Amino acid sequence: MVDLKNWYSSKTIWGALVAIIASAMHFTGVDIVAADRSQIVDAIVNIAGALGGLLAVYGRVTAKSAIKPSS
């Protein structure tokens, strides 16, 4: 793997977290089918990406210094 990405952009990480939560929910009587898990993972990855973009814009708008151009 050559490309790098943030952890919150990884469907593998979110899929694992959703699987863990789904297993825990199964013990409480709530069952999530595999198709729903896939949709949940896609939604989480999209939301995390949007939040990352908003955070980047917020950081740039509230920054106290300018970005130095490369020479």
PyMOL commands that set and color helices and strands:
alter all, ss='L'
color gray80, all
select helices_A, chain A and resi 7-9+11-27+34-61
alter helices_A, ss='H'
color red, helices_A
deselect
rebuild
show_as cartoon
